[in-house]
Amino acid sequence: MSKQYLQTHTVPQAHPTDIFSLAVTPTQLISASGSSSIKVHSTGAGTTIHNDSAEEENPFPEAQVLEKAHPLGCHHVCAASEGGVLASVGFEGDVKLWAAGEDASWAEKGCIKGEKAGEHWALAMSSEGKFLVATTHDGRVNVYDTTQINGEVKAAQTITQFETKGSFGTCVDVSPNGEMTASGHQNGSVYIFNNSTGKMAHSLSGLVKPVRAVAFSPANKYLAAAGDAQVIAIYDTTSGEQVTTLTGHASWIMSLSWNFSGEYLLSGSYDGKAKIWSFERRECVATQTESEKCLWAVKWLHKAANARNEMFVTAGASKSLSFYREASGT
Amino acid sequence: MAQELAEASTVFDEKSDASDPETPYTRIEPSIRSLVARPPGGNAIDTAIQGTVISKIESIFEAMVDVLLKERGQLFLVLTSRPGLQIPQGIVIDTASPSRHAQHICFPGRDENEAWRLAVVTRILELIHEAVRNNITISKRDIYYRDPALFGRQSNVDKYVDTIACTFGVPRSALQVTAAAKGLVAGALSFCRRNGDVVDVSGDIEGILVPNMNDILSINVTRVEWILVIEKEATFRSIAASNAWKTLSTHGVMITAKGYPDIATRSMLSLLSNPSPRNGFRSPPVHGMMDFDPDGIAIYSTYKHGSKCTAHEPDELQLPQMKWLGLSCDHMLRNADSCAEQGLLTLSLRDRKKAQKMLEWKALANEDDLQTSLRSMLMLNLKGELQILDAVPDGMSNLLRCGLPKREVPWV
């Protein structure tokens, strides 16, 4: 049985260049692109969710623009899923930390200068926002305490540093309970680390080709990993066993996101296709093709309390933000 | 003392007081031996050597300024050359290291001849410094034409360039100087030389070396509908040998400078594509075909805007109408399966640094597509070489057919 998703809204030309990364908080969607500004869109309005009209006037208004955040563009952005803390990293190499004020607007809190080239690539944050992890060009995974990063920091102290075999760290995620960190690498390696012991828990094989996305399931039990192998491998985080492989993409998989119940996995690929997979049935239940342009990032939004259906958003080389939700009555 | 010098690979020494010949030479430059001893190949090392070349040249100039400011004292440039290489007069045989010949040039010069030799060396060093700084390649011919009155003969330039390279202990290429024009050109054009000879390039399917512009009176491009600029000689040769070229060569021109373009090749392109009485006021479109990597984009930018440091200045050799034909991210994706094994490469740390630096280049400030390409490379951590197209059947000819202007079929 397939599901149907409707494109409910599009923000065309949300950025003047490719959108590379998305982050969500309970009330906001944050988008980062090759241009210097990071944009914040409000998703918490909730009033339009029941409205089936796709012509609703901008249900995702721009809440804030973080002007000139990264002069050469911003390639990764991540937020604490509970909100309050945001981190971004730009092509110039700097990591910026942003804190939400009482009026929910973001202000720069601290910056780790990227003096060593290739020191910061992919980012992830623990759900409450205390820990920030960043991959490096030579395969290390650095863990920082966000409370210690205030003002401009030249050489930020890492709490922990996970070492791997030196292959470029393309992607990273922190488990929702904060106990594990997973990293994906250029050479196809995927590792799970135990955050409390600082040791590697599992070295997961199977993808061989560059890994471009890793994502923990909401209940911490599974890790999804995907990339140029065009398949999604799902591992049990306790045993390290590969549980299943989801096949169907015909191009490199660039991005993964679990919905908040863990029932559905969303993937975006280089050829512009977004797929929704039922984890229970281990199959693709919907495919959305918006354009043939690369989807650099796909993300489920937080479900508003009064909303009937969950929504997700896709972004990439089209420079637009496209919002989808499940069609009613299927 | 001489032995000491040789061991330290010292190339330049300052005599603190000319009246005291026993005063030890003060070594100004640290030894570059460690650098030379590193394994060859690898661009990071090239960059390091170029950095050394720049700092060596600058320290020589600084020392000269010091001598001038002090108004006394002398300075000796010690130039060495390999045996067998003929050096202009004034050789001092360094008995301690018989494998090398050393030549001392005193500053200020002691006679007219020495002053001239010093001027020649200084001028060449200045041009090399400029070339290395701006990352452009110049030929020995280029150097000669920058100041023919001073150099007198081409052979003087040739000798001193090689001597400087030997003295610095680096290959000549590290000075960004090539032996002669390095460009190749092929296709439907002919030149008229100043002496009246007509050179028909289309007669030579393999292409000819780019001639010296000063020898060219005019150029016949009436049949040329487009110009294709190619990064690499290998691709140039591969296209020249292809079946597609048999058709394309009747109305197109292909040119390569084998990497970063030299002035001769850029002058030729400018003459071909900028309307002037010398080319019959034609302006055929120019398309670039480069690797999908930071150097490919930098090379393209050098053709189009000049070297990055001079890009903001007017440059008669610029080609603002030039367009990027390939490779693009899409070419790589389309061939992702077939080229995954060959041609698709991971960016090195040097590539990543270079791409990052290039995002700041003024020359690329208005080149949105190139910036997008640079960011895509960084995001994907991948680069692709033109050879990818060889992995796909008809890959190159398809790209040329789709990318080049459609032929206007003459009305019959």
Interface residues (C-beta under 8 A of the other chain):
Chain A: T17 D18 F20 G34 P71 L72 G73 H75 F91 E92 G93 A117 G118 H137 D138 F168 T170 Q186 K209 P210 D228 S251 W252 Y270 D271 C294 W296
Chain B: C329 L333 A336 A340 T346 L349 R352 K353 Q356 L359 E360 D368 Q371 T372 R375 S376 L378 M379 N381 L382
